[in-house]
């Protein structure tokens, strides 16, 4: 997928539990978001989960949300739909990406 010039890529990170299978491959959890600059809409996402299905599922939860205005909705959706060990890390990394986006958007 190619992205137009009105998009940016933001990376959010979070610590993960030592018991999470992700630690076998990575020291940190990350989520990468492609966001439209003019309206903060998430149009694509990726993360470093162990299984592709998990990455795809997280991606499907985030696309379409406004990274700035919809953070509470995103947190609620993750809390009610994603019951993986990295649930807290997913939320923390999205919030980290949001904070970075707000800082560069000023």
C-alpha positions as CSV (number, residue, x, y, z in Angstrom):
1,X,0.0,0.0,0.0
2,X,1.3,3.4,-0.9
3,X,0.5,6.4,1.2
4,X,-0.1,10.0,0.0
5,X,1.8,13.0,1.1
6,X,-0.9,14.0,3.6
7,X,0.1,11.1,5.9
8,X,2.8,10.6,8.6
9,X,4.1,7.5,10.4
10,X,4.1,7.6,14.2
11,X,5.7,4.9,16.4
12,X,4.5,4.3,19.9
13,X,6.3,2.0,22.3
14,X,5.6,0.3,25.6
15,X,7.3,-2.1,28.0
16,X,6.0,-5.7,28.0
17,X,5.6,-8.3,30.7
18,X,8.5,-10.8,30.9
19,X,5.9,-13.5,30.7
20,X,4.5,-12.3,27.4
21,X,5.6,-14.5,24.4
22,X,6.7,-11.2,22.6
23,X,9.7,-11.0,24.9
24,X,11.2,-14.1,23.2
25,X,11.6,-12.0,20.0
26,X,11.6,-8.3,21.2
27,X,12.5,-6.3,24.2
28,X,9.8,-3.7,23.7
29,X,6.3,-3.6,22.2
30,X,5.7,-1.1,19.4
31,X,2.8,0.1,17.4
32,X,3.3,2.0,14.1
33,X,0.4,4.2,12.9
34,X,-0.1,5.8,9.6
35,X,-2.1,9.0,10.2
36,X,-3.7,11.6,8.0
37,X,-2.1,15.0,8.9
38,X,-5.2,17.0,8.2
39,X,-7.7,15.1,10.4
40,X,-5.7,12.7,12.6
41,X,-7.4,9.6,11.2
42,X,-5.6,6.3,11.6
43,X,-5.5,4.8,8.1
44,X,-3.1,1.9,8.8
45,X,-1.3,0.2,11.7
46,X,1.2,-2.4,12.4
47,X,2.8,-3.9,15.6
48,X,5.3,-6.5,16.6
49,X,3.1,-9.3,17.7
50,X,4.3,-12.9,17.4
51,X,1.4,-14.0,15.2
52,X,0.2,-12.2,12.1
53,X,-3.5,-12.8,13.1
54,X,-2.9,-10.8,16.2
55,X,-1.3,-7.9,14.3
56,X,-4.2,-7.9,11.9
57,X,-6.8,-7.9,14.7
58,X,-5.2,-5.0,16.4
59,X,-4.9,-3.2,13.1
60,X,-8.6,-3.7,12.4
61,X,-9.5,-2.2,15.8
62,X,-7.5,1.0,15.2
63,X,-8.2,1.9,11.6
64,X,-10.7,4.7,11.2
65,X,-10.3,6.2,14.6
66,X,-9.1,9.8,15.2
67,X,-5.8,9.4,17.1
68,X,-6.3,12.6,19.0
69,X,-10.1,12.8,19.7
70,X,-10.9,9.1,19.9
71,X,-8.4,7.9,22.5
72,X,-11.0,7.0,25.0
73,X,-12.9,5.0,22.4
74,X,-9.7,3.3,21.3
75,X,-8.9,2.3,24.9
76,X,-12.4,1.0,25.4
77,X,-12.3,-1.0,22.2
78,X,-9.0,-2.6,23.2
79,X,-10.2,-3.3,26.7
80,X,-13.4,-5.0,25.4
81,X,-12.1,-6.8,22.4
82,X,-8.4,-7.7,22.9
83,X,-7.7,-10.2,25.7
84,X,-4.1,-11.0,24.9
85,X,-1.3,-10.7,27.4
86,X,-0.1,-7.4,25.7
87,X,-3.4,-5.6,26.3
88,X,-1.9,-2.9,28.5
89,X,1.1,-2.6,26.2
90,X,-1.2,-2.0,23.2
91,X,-3.0,0.8,25.1
92,X,0.2,2.3,26.4
93,X,1.8,2.3,22.9
94,X,-1.2,3.9,21.3
95,X,-1.2,6.6,23.9
96,X,2.6,7.1,23.4
97,X,2.0,7.5,19.6
98,X,-0.8,10.0,20.3
99,X,1.5,12.1,22.6
100,X,4.2,12.1,19.9
101,X,1.6,13.1,17.2
102,X,0.3,15.9,19.4
103,X,3.9,17.2,19.9
104,X,4.8,17.3,16.3
105,X,1.4,18.7,15.2
106,X,1.9,22.0,17.1
